[in-house]
Amino acid sequence: MEIPENIINEAKQRIEPYAVEGFVLGKGDQNSDIMVVGEAPGENEAVKGVPFIGRAGKELDKQFNLLGWDREKVYITSVVRSRPYRWVEANNESGQRKANRKPNQKEIIAHAPLLDYQIRKVDPSVIVALGGVAFKRLTGGEQRMSDVVGEVFETRVLCWDIEGGQWSESERTYEIIPLYHPAAVFYNPKIRAEIESSLEKVRDYLGQNRKK
């Protein structure tokens, strides 16, 4: 996807004050009817500049298989494009290591205009929000993922008004579908059955005639 250089440069500048690394724009079919929005890159993604290529990427591929989707035929991006990290004690004697963390609100706002641009550019009918961070960024919803996973919300999405310094709503509406972030199953293996059930619900809803 061709993105104006000023939007990319401004996104990089706004994120500089925070503990983040790397920069991942997104990947996939920019003409797709479906956009997938994750939370932020992990370590592997930050190094290679490609979304969802680590452990979570393999889980995402499993989800796509259940949905009957081809990774190359959807557009994949994220709320924040740089990997947010924190320093933690390493398990060995090497001192400290960087661990993933959730992006904070200032980091989300720093990259909000970039996501806004990509949503307008792709102009999907369906946006899949992987995890609570993505769902809240898009809709402002505060619900727990367990209460909304697999549901369809026909709604406007939030956009960041740079001049006004506040969130506003998009002109058009989208079908927003929240799903568990693929990494969630690593921390709570018991939700795998719920994940599969929600994916089946989404597959049935979208049907066979929608553009993939």
C-alpha atoms as a printed R data frame, in Angstrom:
    type eleno elety resid chain resno       x       y      z
1   ATOM     1    CA   MET     A     1   0.000   0.000  0.000
2   ATOM     2    CA   GLU     A     2   1.268   3.448 -0.940
3   ATOM     3    CA   ILE     A     3   1.028   5.683  2.123
4   ATOM     4    CA   PRO     A     4   1.939   9.377  1.985
5   ATOM     5    CA   GLU     A     5   5.428   9.887  3.363
6   ATOM     6    CA   ASN     A     6   4.316  12.667  5.696
7   ATOM     7    CA   ILE     A     7   1.834  10.337  7.447
8   ATOM     8    CA   ILE     A     8   4.548   7.723  8.010
9   ATOM     9    CA   ASN     A     9   7.137  10.248  9.180
10  ATOM    10    CA   GLU     A    10   4.711  11.923 11.566
11  ATOM    11    CA   ALA     A    11   3.710   8.541 13.022
12  ATOM    12    CA   LYS     A    12   7.375   7.696 13.641
13  ATOM    13    CA   GLN     A    13   8.031  11.065 15.240
14  ATOM    14    CA   ARG     A    14   5.014  10.883 17.548
15  ATOM    15    CA   ILE     A    15   6.019   7.427 18.827
16  ATOM    16    CA   GLU     A    16   9.672   8.355 19.526
17  ATOM    17    CA   PRO     A    17   9.196   9.381 23.191
18  ATOM    18    CA   TYR     A    18   7.917   5.944 24.165
19  ATOM    19    CA   ALA     A    19   9.544   2.596 24.907
20  ATOM    20    CA   VAL     A    20   8.931   0.987 21.520
21  ATOM    21    CA   GLU     A    21  10.976  -0.463 18.694
22  ATOM    22    CA   GLY     A    22  10.533  -1.314 15.010
23  ATOM    23    CA   PHE     A    23   7.884  -0.133 12.601
24  ATOM    24    CA   VAL     A    24   5.412  -2.380 10.746
25  ATOM    25    CA   LEU     A    25   3.074  -0.811  8.214
26  ATOM    26    CA   GLY     A    26   0.839  -3.757  7.323
27  ATOM    27    CA   LYS     A    27   0.506  -6.324  4.601
28  ATOM    28    CA   GLY     A    28  -2.056  -7.961  2.354
29  ATOM    29    CA   ASP     A    29  -4.610  -7.131 -0.302
30  ATOM    30    CA   GLN     A    30  -5.455  -3.440 -0.090
31  ATOM    31    CA   ASN     A    31  -8.526  -4.091 -2.250
32  ATOM    32    CA   SER     A    32  -9.915  -6.670  0.151
33  ATOM    33    CA   ASP     A    33 -13.365  -6.377  1.668
34  ATOM    34    CA   ILE     A    34 -11.846  -7.511  4.980
35  ATOM    35    CA   MET     A    35  -9.316  -5.767  7.209
36  ATOM    36    CA   VAL     A    36  -7.752  -7.411 10.264
37  ATOM    37    CA   VAL     A    37  -6.499  -5.087 13.015
38  ATOM    38    CA   GLY     A    38  -4.189  -6.414 15.715
39  ATOM    39    CA   GLU     A    39  -2.744  -4.729 18.789
40  ATOM    40    CA   ALA     A    40   0.948  -4.102 18.038
41  ATOM    41    CA   PRO     A    41   3.957  -5.963 16.627
42  ATOM    42    CA   GLY     A    42   5.848  -8.482 18.728
43  ATOM    43    CA   GLU     A    43   9.591  -9.067 18.724
44  ATOM    44    CA   ASN     A    44   9.778 -11.008 15.439
45  ATOM    45    CA   GLU     A    45   7.466  -8.611 13.657
46  ATOM    46    CA   ALA     A    46   9.434  -5.571 14.820
47  ATOM    47    CA   VAL     A    47  12.669  -7.055 13.492
48  ATOM    48    CA   LYS     A    48  11.344  -8.219 10.118
49  ATOM    49    CA   GLY     A    49   8.710  -5.548  9.525
50  ATOM    50    CA   VAL     A    50   5.939  -8.046  8.722
51  ATOM    51    CA   PRO     A    51   2.732  -8.467 10.791
52  ATOM    52    CA   PHE     A    52   1.920 -11.734 12.573
53  ATOM    53    CA   ILE     A    53   4.906 -13.916 11.723
54  ATOM    54    CA   GLY     A    54   5.732 -15.223 15.213
55  ATOM    55    CA   ARG     A    55   3.829 -17.657 17.440
56  ATOM    56    CA   ALA     A    56   0.736 -15.482 17.294
57  ATOM    57    CA   GLY     A    57   1.025 -15.492 13.507
58  ATOM    58    CA   LYS     A    58   0.801 -19.260 13.415
59  ATOM    59    CA   GLU     A    59  -2.306 -19.103 15.587
60  ATOM    60    CA   LEU     A    60  -3.775 -16.460 13.302
61  ATOM    61    CA   ASP     A    61  -3.181 -18.745 10.324
62  ATOM    62    CA   LYS     A    62  -5.178 -21.436 12.146
63  ATOM    63    CA   GLN     A    63  -8.016 -18.960 12.595
64  ATOM    64    CA   PHE     A    64  -7.894 -18.019  8.930
65  ATOM    65    CA   ASN     A    65  -8.043 -21.701  8.004
66  ATOM    66    CA   LEU     A    66 -11.196 -22.139 10.084
67  ATOM    67    CA   LEU     A    67 -12.709 -19.091  8.411
68  ATOM    68    CA   GLY     A    68 -11.667 -20.268  4.957
69  ATOM    69    CA   TRP     A    69  -9.590 -17.142  4.395
70  ATOM    70    CA   ASP     A    70  -6.338 -16.703  2.511
71  ATOM    71    CA   ARG     A    71  -3.880 -14.478  4.425
72  ATOM    72    CA   GLU     A    72  -2.815 -12.808  1.189
73  ATOM    73    CA   LYS     A    73  -6.405 -11.847  0.371
74  ATOM    74    CA   VAL     A    74  -7.136  -9.811  3.494
75  ATOM    75    CA   TYR     A    75  -5.340  -6.703  4.702
76  ATOM    76    CA   ILE     A    76  -3.559  -7.072  8.058
77  ATOM    77    CA   THR     A    77  -2.435  -4.136 10.181
78  ATOM    78    CA   SER     A    78  -2.442  -3.042 13.827
79  ATOM    79    CA   VAL     A    79  -3.372  -0.254 16.212
80  ATOM    80    CA   VAL     A    80   0.274   0.584 16.997
81  ATOM    81    CA   ARG     A    81   3.040  -0.131 14.466
82  ATOM    82    CA   SER     A    82   5.999  -0.256 16.831
83  ATOM    83    CA   ARG     A    83   6.564  -2.937 19.447
84  ATOM    84    CA   PRO     A    84   5.822  -1.637 22.963
85  ATOM    85    CA   TYR     A    85   8.178  -3.262 25.456
86  ATOM    86    CA   ARG     A    86   9.210  -3.227 29.097
87  ATOM    87    CA   TRP     A    87  12.369  -4.468 30.749
88  ATOM    88    CA   VAL     A    88  12.029  -7.630 32.860
89  ATOM    89    CA   GLU     A    89  14.470  -9.927 34.607
90  ATOM    90    CA   ALA     A    90  15.811 -12.632 32.313
91  ATOM    91    CA   ASN     A    91  15.483 -16.283 33.325
92  ATOM    92    CA   ASN     A    92  19.207 -16.803 32.991
93  ATOM    93    CA   GLU     A    93  22.096 -14.715 34.263
94  ATOM    94    CA   SER     A    94  22.174 -12.367 31.292
95  ATOM    95    CA   GLY     A    95  20.436  -9.579 33.214
96  ATOM    96    CA   GLN     A    96  17.305  -8.098 31.672
97  ATOM    97    CA   ARG     A    97  15.323  -8.649 28.515
98  ATOM    98    CA   LYS     A    98  12.570  -6.855 26.654
99  ATOM    99    CA   ALA     A    99   9.047  -8.211 27.084
100 ATOM   100    CA   ASN     A   100   5.933  -7.271 25.140
101 ATOM   101    CA   ARG     A   101   3.365  -5.029 26.798
102 ATOM   102    CA   LYS     A   102   0.067  -3.454 25.814
103 ATOM   103    CA   PRO     A   103   0.347  -0.054 24.136
104 ATOM   104    CA   ASN     A   104  -0.770   2.889 26.244
105 ATOM   105    CA   GLN     A   105  -3.260   5.517 25.134
106 ATOM   106    CA   LYS     A   106  -0.592   8.013 24.053
107 ATOM   107    CA   GLU     A   107   1.030   5.369 21.851
108 ATOM   108    CA   ILE     A   108  -2.349   4.478 20.365
109 ATOM   109    CA   ILE     A   109  -3.005   8.133 19.548
110 ATOM   110    CA   ALA     A   110   0.505   8.532 18.094
111 ATOM   111    CA   HIS     A   111  -0.300   6.015 15.367
112 ATOM   112    CA   ALA     A   112  -4.044   6.667 15.098
113 ATOM   113    CA   PRO     A   113  -3.862   8.830 11.927
114 ATOM   114    CA   LEU     A   114  -1.955   6.051 10.165
115 ATOM   115    CA   LEU     A   115  -4.642   3.468 10.923
116 ATOM   116    CA   ASP     A   116  -7.334   5.986  9.994
117 ATOM   117    CA   TYR     A   117  -5.674   6.449  6.605
118 ATOM   118    CA   GLN     A   118  -5.409   2.709  5.960
119 ATOM   119    CA   ILE     A   119  -9.057   2.141  6.835
120 ATOM   120    CA   ARG     A   120 -10.098   4.849  4.388
121 ATOM   121    CA   LYS     A   121  -7.717   3.523  1.726
122 ATOM   122    CA   VAL     A   122  -8.782  -0.133  1.954
123 ATOM   123    CA   ASP     A   123 -12.420   0.825  2.576
124 ATOM   124    CA   PRO     A   124 -13.396  -2.647  3.858
125 ATOM   125    CA   SER     A   125 -16.913  -3.690  4.747
126 ATOM   126    CA   VAL     A   126 -15.666  -5.903  7.585
127 ATOM   127    CA   ILE     A   127 -13.000  -5.062 10.165
128 ATOM   128    CA   VAL     A   128 -11.884  -7.862 12.470
129 ATOM   129    CA   ALA     A   129 -10.572  -6.514 15.778
130 ATOM   130    CA   LEU     A   130  -8.101  -8.942 17.321
131 ATOM   131    CA   GLY     A   131  -8.312  -8.380 21.057
132 ATOM   132    CA   GLY     A   132  -9.644  -5.750 23.413
133 ATOM   133    CA   VAL     A   133  -7.113  -3.048 22.505
134 ATOM   134    CA   ALA     A   134  -8.126  -3.135 18.839
135 ATOM   135    CA   PHE     A   135 -11.842  -3.321 19.635
136 ATOM   136    CA   LYS     A   136 -11.683  -0.331 21.985
137 ATOM   137    CA   ARG     A   137  -9.551   1.676 19.536
138 ATOM   138    CA   LEU     A   138 -12.074   1.125 16.753
139 ATOM   139    CA   THR     A   139 -15.351   1.448 18.652
140 ATOM   140    CA   GLY     A   140 -14.619   2.871 22.080
141 ATOM   141    CA   GLY     A   141 -16.243  -0.253 23.526
142 ATOM   142    CA   GLU     A   142 -15.272  -1.186 27.085
143 ATOM   143    CA   GLN     A   143 -16.815  -4.666 27.067
144 ATOM   144    CA   ARG     A   144 -14.859  -7.746 28.030
145 ATOM   145    CA   MET     A   145 -13.837  -9.815 25.034
146 ATOM   146    CA   SER     A   146 -15.597 -12.859 26.453
147 ATOM   147    CA   ASP     A   147 -18.884 -10.921 26.213
148 ATOM   148    CA   VAL     A   148 -18.497  -9.761 22.605
149 ATOM   149    CA   VAL     A   149 -16.240 -12.265 20.830
150 ATOM   150    CA   GLY     A   150 -17.695 -13.340 17.500
151 ATOM   151    CA   GLU     A   151 -20.490 -10.763 17.582
152 ATOM   152    CA   VAL     A   152 -21.035  -8.295 14.729
153 ATOM   153    CA   PHE     A   153 -21.249  -4.569 15.476
154 ATOM   154    CA   GLU     A   154 -22.455  -2.369 12.633
155 ATOM   155    CA   THR     A   155 -21.010   0.969 13.658
156 ATOM   156    CA   ARG     A   156 -18.904   3.968 12.786
157 ATOM   157    CA   VAL     A   157 -15.271   3.743 13.844
158 ATOM   158    CA   LEU     A   158 -13.257   6.200 15.887
159 ATOM   159    CA   CYS     A   159 -10.833   8.504 14.088
160 ATOM   160    CA   TRP     A   160  -8.293  10.830 15.682
161 ATOM   161    CA   ASP     A   161  -8.849  14.532 15.052
162 ATOM   162    CA   ILE     A   162  -5.301  15.899 15.097
163 ATOM   163    CA   GLU     A   163  -6.308  19.552 15.159
164 ATOM   164    CA   GLY     A   164  -8.992  19.099 17.790
165 ATOM   165    CA   GLY     A   165  -7.011  16.595 19.833
166 ATOM   166    CA   GLN     A   166  -9.964  14.267 20.305
167 ATOM   167    CA   TRP     A   167 -11.735  11.236 18.877
168 ATOM   168    CA   SER     A   168 -14.469  11.649 16.289
169 ATOM   169    CA   GLU     A   169 -16.545   9.152 14.301
170 ATOM   170    CA   SER     A   170 -16.071   8.059 10.711
171 ATOM   171    CA   GLU     A   171 -18.619   9.084  8.113
172 ATOM   172    CA   ARG     A   172 -19.461   5.521  7.062
173 ATOM   173    CA   THR     A   173 -20.287   2.440  9.095
174 ATOM   174    CA   TYR     A   174 -18.453  -0.883  9.153
175 ATOM   175    CA   GLU     A   175 -19.137  -4.374 10.405
176 ATOM   176    CA   ILE     A   176 -16.739  -4.690 13.332
177 ATOM   177    CA   ILE     A   177 -16.150  -8.257 14.542
178 ATOM   178    CA   PRO     A   178 -14.131  -8.697 17.757
179 ATOM   179    CA   LEU     A   179 -12.134 -11.907 18.112
180 ATOM   180    CA   TYR     A   180  -9.628 -13.004 20.727
181 ATOM   181    CA   HIS     A   181  -6.097 -11.954 19.929
182 ATOM   182    CA   PRO     A   182  -4.270 -15.078 18.674
183 ATOM   183    CA   ALA     A   183  -1.761 -14.806 21.534
184 ATOM   184    CA   ALA     A   184  -4.556 -15.056 24.126
185 ATOM   185    CA   VAL     A   185  -4.576 -18.844 23.882
186 ATOM   186    CA   PHE     A   186  -0.953 -18.959 25.094
187 ATOM   187    CA   TYR     A   187  -1.994 -17.452 28.418
188 ATOM   188    CA   ASN     A   188  -5.326 -19.224 28.722
189 ATOM   189    CA   PRO     A   189  -5.458 -22.510 26.745
190 ATOM   190    CA   LYS     A   190  -8.988 -23.156 28.033
191 ATOM   191    CA   ILE     A   191 -10.430 -20.566 25.645
192 ATOM   192    CA   ARG     A   192  -9.498 -22.526 22.509
193 ATOM   193    CA   ALA     A   193 -12.967 -24.087 22.293
194 ATOM   194    CA   GLU     A   194 -14.530 -20.628 22.646
195 ATOM   195    CA   ILE     A   195 -12.216 -19.308 19.928
196 ATOM   196    CA   GLU     A   196 -13.251 -22.052 17.524
197 ATOM   197    CA   SER     A   197 -16.926 -21.519 18.323
198 ATOM   198    CA   SER     A   198 -16.653 -17.782 17.660
199 ATOM   199    CA   LEU     A   199 -14.865 -18.415 14.369
200 ATOM   200    CA   GLU     A   200 -17.592 -20.789 13.240
201 ATOM   201    CA   LYS     A   201 -20.161 -18.112 14.088
202 ATOM   202    CA   VAL     A   202 -18.271 -15.532 12.034
203 ATOM   203    CA   ARG     A   203 -17.847 -17.940  9.114
204 ATOM   204    CA   ASP     A   204 -21.561 -18.684  9.090
205 ATOM   205    CA   TYR     A   205 -22.425 -14.991  9.288
206 ATOM   206    CA   LEU     A   206 -20.198 -13.896  6.427
207 ATOM   207    CA   GLY     A   207 -21.346 -16.781  4.279
208 ATOM   208    CA   GLN     A   208 -19.829 -17.942  1.053
209 ATOM   209    CA   ASN     A   209 -20.626 -15.021 -1.229
210 ATOM   210    CA   ARG     A   210 -18.617 -12.269  0.426
211 ATOM   211    CA   LYS     A   211 -15.388 -11.209 -1.268
212 ATOM   212    CA   LYS     A   212 -12.361 -12.660  0.560
